């Protein structure tokens, strides 16, 4: 699934807004089982999970 499809599943937005958001997104990979967020902690990142 591509980032455009992921974003559309969350919220449909105008093209300029989508482009601005996509410019802030970086695709990263983590090993299976990696902890991305922890309880009682303010996170600095948001993650969109992409199923391969």
JOJODA-V686954 format. One record per residue. RES is the residue in one letter. PHI is phi as a letter, one per 20 degrees, with the letter a starting at -180 (* if undefined). NEAR is the number of other C-alpha atoms within 12 Angstrom. Layout:
<<RES;PHI;NEAR> <RES;PHI;NEAR>>
//
This chain:
<<X;*;13> <X;e;15> <X;f;23> <X;f;22> <X;f;17> <X;f;18> <X;f;24> <X;f;15> <X;f;13> <X;e;12> <X;a;12> <X;f;14> <X;c;17> <X;f;13> <X;g;13> <X;f;11> <X;f;15> <X;f;21> <X;f;15> <X;f;12> <X;f;16> <X;f;19> <X;f;12> <X;e;13> <X;e;17> <X;c;13> <X;e;15> <X;c;13> <X;c;15> <X;c;12> <X;f;8> <X;g;10> <X;n;8> <X;f;9> <X;e;10> <X;e;20> <X;c;14> <X;c;11> <X;f;8> <X;l;6> <X;b;9> <X;e;10> <X;e;11> <X;e;9> <X;c;14> <X;d;14> <X;c;19> <X;d;21> <X;e;18> <X;d;16> <X;e;10> <X;e;7>>
//
